[in-house]
Amino acid sequence: MIKNNGIPEALAEAMMHKGYDKLTPVQEEVIKKNYSGLDLLVSAQTGSGKTIAFGFSIVENILGNDNYFKKSKLPQALIIVPTRELALQVKNELTWLLDSCKAKIISCVGGMDIRAEKRNLEIKPNIIVGTPGRLRDHIENDKLKLKGIKTVVLDEADEMLDMGFKEDLEAILDTTPKERQTLMFSATVPKTIANLAKDYQKNAVRISIGKSNSQHVDIEYKAFKIVSSDQENAIINTLRYYEATNSIIFCATRMAVNHMTSRLTNRGISAVALSGELSQNERNMALQAMRSSKARVCVATDVAARGLDLPNLDLVIHADIPRTSDTLLHRSGRTGRAGRKGVCVILVPQNRNRTAERLFGQANIKPHWTLPPSREEILIEDKKRILENKIFEDPIKAEEQGFVDELVSKNSTNQLAVAYYRLVSKDLSVPEDLKNPSDKRDINSNKTTFNNSAWFELSVGRDDTAEPRWLVAMLCKAGKLSKRDIGSIKIQPKVTYVEISEQTSNSLLEYVNSKKPIERHIMVKVLKDPPKLDRSTSRPLQNKKRRSTKLFLKDKDEDGSNKPKNIDFKGKRKSDRWKKIEKRSKSKSDSSKPIKDKNTKRSKKNRVKNKLS
């Protein structure tokens, strides 16, 4: 079907080799013959195949009837994008598409080695992909000359203007020939984009694919009602329920990204961080880990909200409600790309329902409102995935048959099934118990009481930097417990005492009986009675000693009058400091040393005068 659409045969073969069987609507529209060589202003949903679409236009405008790119002293096509990741992605996409056409493609982006880019510019590339700031640097340093440009592409033009690149864009476009083809691709066309198109395009053809600011048909939107304190637990349960090949979690700040990445890694979920504080090399390594399936989850800020295309990205989670409808749509557009289906989850705390509803209305999205997956739902889904695993459909190989027969002869069918179930579920993170946001009781209370409980001693304490958060996670994972099964936690310098519900304490008793560590070197002991803590073993109190507030009692003086002992002649209470001053002055007055005053000085002078006379 691709070969009969009027695109060059070499490009059609490259697309079929990548698994494309048909063109997307935006690609079909751009290759129409009546648009050949014209300026285009294209608005289409994110993930609609815009990169390949402007690749077609570049080939048609530069090659014409030729099959290969010729050696040129100056670059012939310039593609400007807002972010480094998008620039490298566009370069990689065009590299495989135009490989048979022998096109030389390089990138010029901020954060990369500028000396290496200068060397790449000296090889006389045909196509340059870059970010506005770095391209302007090369132009001003006279390393990049754009006099031979035939086609200019502004990808995600609205984002570049939002990021403040208008001045850079104008400076770059002013150095290109006036007789050029200018293509603008954007998810939305606000007034700023229309003005830019009016200034730098000639009679541009307006192409709109689908409705702007509308719900993506390949994305299933879900709004999960949560308690504010359950945000991280809801994320973990959502990841466990869907078990997507690749997922992305959007957070509002870099600090939240780092915290969430650490939390997932501690739970055994392979995750990478992606934010503006990382170097370009670190960001490339994070994306490569996702593409090679070394990591399953990417935790990111909005730096990954535009243009980023990760393979098999089936799940997008908004940890924080996006500020604008455009941000919501662009974040969500990382999934449901090129005809694939995807799920988008927005976590909505109970006090932000109206904010979320207003945002969904602005984005023309009608999500399915529900609660996050519960512990029971996740366990049911786990068993369903095991039963439907395609590994059971694979035939037994000849070299495996002998060992299979040995296993069957030594073990029953039930034993083999249980062993497989335990093996598969061993590395799965334990689901969390979530609070119900509709519960009117004190949802912030973490107090748990049991009718019957058992006390255990762990061989780790305050000296080993033990803290309740990771102790609870360790107990839940090792003992297959939930937070509701864990009561009081009393951390001592060398050991920790933990209260466990008697109904669920059998899993920990197995560690006690087998004398195996619960994790690494941490051993478990069972206590017959609740621990009795001495003051010497507990953490010292930090409260300051309060002043005594006892009232002064009135005693009778020698004269018989009732007068407070500690009150001065004005009726004010005397301080301890004033008492000391009085005592010191009294001792001085009782001493044998004469007191020097003006009268004594005068008498001395008179005696001297008398002697002289």
Secondary structure as the mmCIF struct_conf table of DSSP 4:
data_model
#
loop_
_struct_conf.conf_type_id
_struct_conf.id
_struct_conf.beg_label_comp_id
_struct_conf.beg_label_asym_id
_struct_conf.beg_label_seq_id
_struct_conf.end_label_comp_id
_struct_conf.end_label_asym_id
_struct_conf.end_label_seq_id
HELX_RH_3T_P HELX_RH_3T_P1 LYS A 3 ASN A 5
TURN_TY1_P TURN_TY1_P1 GLY A 6 GLY A 6
BEND BEND1 ILE A 7 ILE A 7
HELX_RH_AL_P HELX_RH_AL_P1 GLU A 9 HIS A 17
TURN_TY1_P TURN_TY1_P2 LYS A 18 GLY A 19
BEND BEND2 LYS A 22 LYS A 22
HELX_RH_AL_P HELX_RH_AL_P2 PRO A 25 VAL A 30
TURN_TY1_P TURN_TY1_P3 ILE A 31 ILE A 31
HELX_RH_3T_P HELX_RH_3T_P2 LYS A 33 TYR A 35
TURN_TY1_P TURN_TY1_P4 SER A 36 GLY A 37
STRN STRN1 LEU A 40 ALA A 44
TURN_TY1_P TURN_TY1_P5 THR A 46 GLY A 47
BEND BEND3 SER A 48 SER A 48
HELX_RH_AL_P HELX_RH_AL_P3 LYS A 50 LEU A 63
TURN_TY1_P TURN_TY1_P6 GLY A 64 ASN A 65
BEND BEND4 ASN A 67 TYR A 68
HELX_LH_PP_P HELX_LH_PP_P1 PHE A 69 LYS A 71
BEND BEND5 LYS A 73 LEU A 74
STRN STRN2 ALA A 77 ILE A 80
BEND BEND6 PRO A 82 THR A 83
HELX_RH_AL_P HELX_RH_AL_P4 ARG A 84 LEU A 97
BEND BEND7 LEU A 98 LEU A 98
HELX_RH_3T_P HELX_RH_3T_P3 ASP A 99 CYS A 101
TURN_TY1_P TURN_TY1_P7 LYS A 102 LYS A 102
STRN STRN3 ILE A 105 CYS A 108
TURN_TY1_P TURN_TY1_P8 GLY A 110 GLY A 111
BEND BEND8 MET A 112 MET A 112
HELX_RH_AL_P HELX_RH_AL_P5 ILE A 114 LEU A 121
TURN_TY1_P TURN_TY1_P9 GLU A 122 ILE A 123
BEND BEND9 ASN A 126 ASN A 126
STRN STRN4 ILE A 127 GLY A 130
HELX_RH_AL_P HELX_RH_AL_P6 PRO A 132 GLU A 140
TURN_TY1_P TURN_TY1_P10 ASN A 141 ASP A 142
TURN_TY1_P TURN_TY1_P11 LYS A 147 GLY A 148
STRN STRN5 THR A 151 ASP A 155
TURN_TY1_P TURN_TY1_P12 GLU A 156 GLU A 156
HELX_RH_AL_P HELX_RH_AL_P7 ALA A 157 ASP A 162
TURN_TY1_P TURN_TY1_P13 MET A 163 GLY A 164
HELX_RH_AL_P HELX_RH_AL_P8 LYS A 166 LEU A 173
TURN_TY1_P TURN_TY1_P14 ASP A 174 THR A 175
BEND BEND10 THR A 176 THR A 176
BEND BEND11 LYS A 178 ARG A 180
STRN STRN6 GLN A 181 SER A 186
BEND BEND12 ALA A 187 ALA A 187
HELX_RH_AL_P HELX_RH_AL_P9 LYS A 191 TYR A 200
BEND BEND13 LYS A 202 ASN A 203
HELX_LH_PP_P HELX_LH_PP_P2 ALA A 204 ALA A 204
STRN STRN7 VAL A 205 ILE A 209
BEND BEND14 GLY A 210 GLY A 210
TURN_TY1_P TURN_TY1_P15 SER A 212 ASN A 213
TURN_TY1_P TURN_TY1_P16 VAL A 217 ASP A 218
STRN STRN8 ILE A 219 ILE A 226
HELX_RH_3T_P HELX_RH_3T_P4 SER A 228 ASP A 230
HELX_RH_AL_P HELX_RH_AL_P10 GLN A 231 TYR A 242
BEND BEND15 THR A 245 THR A 245
STRN STRN9 ASN A 246 PHE A 250
BEND BEND16 ALA A 252 THR A 253
HELX_RH_AL_P HELX_RH_AL_P11 ARG A 254 ASN A 266
TURN_TY1_P TURN_TY1_P17 ARG A 267 GLY A 268
STRN STRN10 ALA A 271 LEU A 274
TURN_TY1_P TURN_TY1_P18 GLY A 276 GLU A 277
BEND BEND17 LEU A 278 LEU A 278
HELX_RH_AL_P HELX_RH_AL_P12 GLN A 280 ARG A 291
TURN_TY1_P TURN_TY1_P19 SER A 292 SER A 293
BEND BEND18 LYS A 294 LYS A 294
BEND BEND19 ARG A 296 ARG A 296
STRN STRN11 VAL A 297 ALA A 300
HELX_RH_3T_P HELX_RH_3T_P5 ASP A 302 ALA A 304
BEND BEND20 ALA A 305 GLY A 307
TURN_TY1_P TURN_TY1_P20 PRO A 311 ASN A 312
STRN STRN12 LEU A 313 HIS A 318
BEND BEND21 ALA A 319 ASP A 320
BEND BEND22 ARG A 323 THR A 324
HELX_RH_AL_P HELX_RH_AL_P13 SER A 325 SER A 332
TURN_TY1_P TURN_TY1_P21 GLY A 333 ARG A 334
BEND BEND23 THR A 335 GLY A 336
TURN_TY1_P TURN_TY1_P22 ALA A 338 GLY A 339
STRN STRN13 GLY A 342 PRO A 349
TURN_TY1_P TURN_TY1_P23 GLN A 350 ASN A 351
HELX_RH_AL_P HELX_RH_AL_P14 ASN A 353 GLN A 362
TURN_TY1_P TURN_TY1_P24 ALA A 363 ASN A 364
STRN STRN14 HIS A 368 THR A 370
HELX_LH_PP_P HELX_LH_PP_P3 LEU A 371 SER A 374
HELX_RH_AL_P HELX_RH_AL_P15 ARG A 375 LEU A 387
TURN_TY1_P TURN_TY1_P25 GLU A 388 GLU A 388
HELX_RH_3T_P HELX_RH_3T_P6 LYS A 390 GLU A 393
BEND BEND24 ASP A 394 ASP A 394
HELX_LH_PP_P HELX_LH_PP_P4 PRO A 395 LYS A 397
HELX_RH_AL_P HELX_RH_AL_P16 ALA A 398 LYS A 410
BEND BEND25 ASN A 411 ASN A 411
HELX_RH_AL_P HELX_RH_AL_P17 THR A 413 SER A 425
TURN_TY1_P TURN_TY1_P26 LYS A 426 ASP A 427
BEND BEND26 LEU A 428 LEU A 428
HELX_LH_PP_P HELX_LH_PP_P5 SER A 429 ASN A 436
TURN_TY1_P TURN_TY1_P27 PRO A 437 SER A 438
BEND BEND27 ARG A 441 ARG A 441
TURN_TY1_P TURN_TY1_P28 ILE A 443 ASN A 444
BEND BEND28 ASN A 451 ASN A 452
STRN STRN15 SER A 453 LEU A 458
BEND BEND29 SER A 459 SER A 459
HELX_RH_3T_P HELX_RH_3T_P7 ARG A 462 ASP A 464
TURN_TY1_P TURN_TY1_P29 THR A 465 THR A 465
HELX_RH_AL_P HELX_RH_AL_P18 PRO A 468 GLY A 479
TURN_TY1_P TURN_TY1_P30 LYS A 480 LYS A 480
HELX_RH_3T_P HELX_RH_3T_P8 LYS A 483 ASP A 485
STRN STRN16 ILE A 486 ILE A 491
BEND BEND30 PRO A 493 LYS A 494
STRN STRN17 THR A 496 SER A 501
HELX_RH_3T_P HELX_RH_3T_P9 GLU A 502 THR A 504
TURN_TY1_P TURN_TY1_P31 SER A 505 SER A 505
HELX_RH_AL_P HELX_RH_AL_P19 ASN A 506 SER A 514
TURN_TY1_P TURN_TY1_P32 LYS A 515 LYS A 515
BEND BEND31 ILE A 518 ILE A 518
STRN STRN18 GLU A 519 GLU A 519
TURN_TY1_P TURN_TY1_P33 ARG A 520 HIS A 521
STRN STRN19 ILE A 522 ILE A 522
STRN STRN20 VAL A 524 LEU A 527
BEND BEND32 LYS A 528 ASP A 529
TURN_TY1_P TURN_TY1_P34 ARG A 535 THR A 537
BEND BEND33 SER A 538 SER A 538
HELX_LH_PP_P HELX_LH_PP_P6 ARG A 539 LEU A 541
HELX_LH_PP_P HELX_LH_PP_P7 ASN A 543 SER A 548
HELX_LH_PP_P HELX_LH_PP_P8 LYS A 550 LEU A 553
STRN STRN21 LYS A 554 LYS A 556
TURN_TY1_P TURN_TY1_P35 GLU A 558 ASP A 559
BEND BEND34 GLY A 560 GLY A 560
STRN STRN22 ASN A 562 PRO A 564
TURN_TY1_P TURN_TY1_P36 LYS A 565 ASN A 566
STRN STRN23 ILE A 567 ILE A 567
TURN_TY1_P TURN_TY1_P37 PHE A 569 LYS A 570
BEND BEND35 GLY A 571 GLY A 571
HELX_LH_PP_P HELX_LH_PP_P9 LYS A 572 LYS A 572
STRN STRN24 ARG A 573 ARG A 573
HELX_LH_PP_P HELX_LH_PP_P10 LYS A 574 SER A 575
HELX_RH_AL_P HELX_RH_AL_P20 ASP A 576 SER A 589
TURN_TY1_P TURN_TY1_P38 ASP A 590 ASP A 590
BEND BEND36 SER A 591 LYS A 593
HELX_LH_PP_P HELX_LH_PP_P11 PRO A 594 LYS A 596
HELX_RH_AL_P HELX_RH_AL_P21 LYS A 598 LEU A 612
#
